[in-house]
Amino acid sequence: MKILSVASEIYPIIKTGGLADVAGALPLALAKHGIETTSLIPAYSAILPKLGKGKEIHIFKDLFGYEAKLLRHKVGELDIIALHCAPLFERMGGPYNDINGADFSDNWARFGALAKAAAEIASGAVKTYAPDLVHCHDWQAALAPVYMYFGNERAKKTPSIVTIHNIAFQGRFGFEIFENLGLPQEAFDIDGLEYYGDLAFLKGGLAKAWAINTVSPNYAQEIKTAEFGMGLEGLMNARSHELHGIINGIDYNIWNPATDKDLTAPFNHNLLSNRKQNRVTLNEIFGLKRSKQPLLCVISRLTWQKGMDVLIDAIDDIIKMGVKIAVLGSGDAALEAALMAARNRNTGSLGVKIGYDEALSHLMQGGCDGILIPSRFEPCGLTQLYGLRYGCVPIVARKGGLTDTIIDANEAALNAGVATGFQLDNVTKFDLLRAIERVKHVFSRNKDWAKIQKNGMKSDFSWEKSAQKYVEIYRGLIAQSGKI
Ligand code: ADP
């Protein structure tokens, strides 16, 4: 079985968030089931050195007005097809925005081109490669099923699936760009791309893909409601028979506290005392005073979604409770500034690093006692899974995949010896402080705390089980296409 995975980022080549982790790890997990995955990604200038020379497999004479090429590359164990188009992808900044953080104004063309390239591959344009199924991740790839739906017989008969990593990001653009997409007029209707007079790439993909999937069972339910569906709840209800929820796995080779080179002191569940040495390093890095109270961390995009405004509102009170906090993140300028101001008020108790630092994120998971994740919505969440693996106890909002993966340390769960973290009912200052009170209380009972850490470290969120579920969906869709 040959799968073409289409994504705008893929770890370890280019990453801004959880999408990259999934796009990078799933192909390796699927390989164990005999599935060949090739990943189609844009050849951003920042990743050209990592891609190396590559082998040309196709030329587009006119892709959104530009000449473009598909090159095959091998990066580690990943099979990559990169879409090389200098005017679209070779520029300063990140995958989606310029150096000032503003979205590129032609993102519709950049990711429209990515999706169009995927559909062309499905239509048989590349002589040396033909996928059995196209798996699209998020809005950046979501136009592919639309192009396939309106494409040649072969493209139409190739199954497609769209995975929603976050339904809040919909790739919404003004209707005036529609004529540039090269789609028939009928694609711009209520059963296609049209979205409140505008168009939304994600909506088009969700309407036309053979199946839809999201990254946790709970989020698959939540997005059918107005609170979480972000306007797409009607479509999610209409397609609920084809909507799946599969929890993300994590790569246990990369996230393994026993072998992690980013830790001062590696450890395992029988050697939790080593975590103290990691904490010493963290105290230095974040300028924190030594303390016997819990050290909690945040590793996150600093946004409203992640509940960072609520955390900032509560932070002085949390510090007053004797708890220390280390924050690593970047995002909204106002939240970054508020955190820096809070740090200046709480020197020695609150450490803040603004930026993106993969190595430091590992050390924080390996040295902090808990990780705070007060998200307003969270499709799956990965940092709580890394926390579980590293004995860094997750303190999470009861939302999306956080609900599916964390067992709250209430008295019943503590007595049964199954707790793995703490949940807060609502993302409010009051509930956050109440949860931290509970954290402090259990932390003071060393045995109970160690039990929670060990439960988490032993829980299994590897890709094995989740990859199996993807295989089942792929098989079902390919059977429908009549290929098997
Ligand atoms: P999302 O994809 O919504 O940002 P996830 O929890 O699914 O949230 O994934 C976030 C990923 O990005 C995790 O791998 C996390 O460790 C990483 N991450 C987030 N912010 C930072 C940061 N400032 N530095 C290093 N890693 C970060």
Boltz pocket constraint, residues with backbone or C-beta under 6 A from the ligand:
constraints:
  - pocket:
      binder: B
      contacts: [[A, 16], [A, 17], [A, 18], [A, 19], [A, 21], [A, 299], [A, 300], [A, 301], [A, 328], [A, 329], [A, 330], [A, 353], [A, 355], [A, 356], [A, 357], [A, 358], [A, 361], [A, 380], [A, 381], [A, 382], [A, 383], [A, 384]]
      max_distance: 6.0
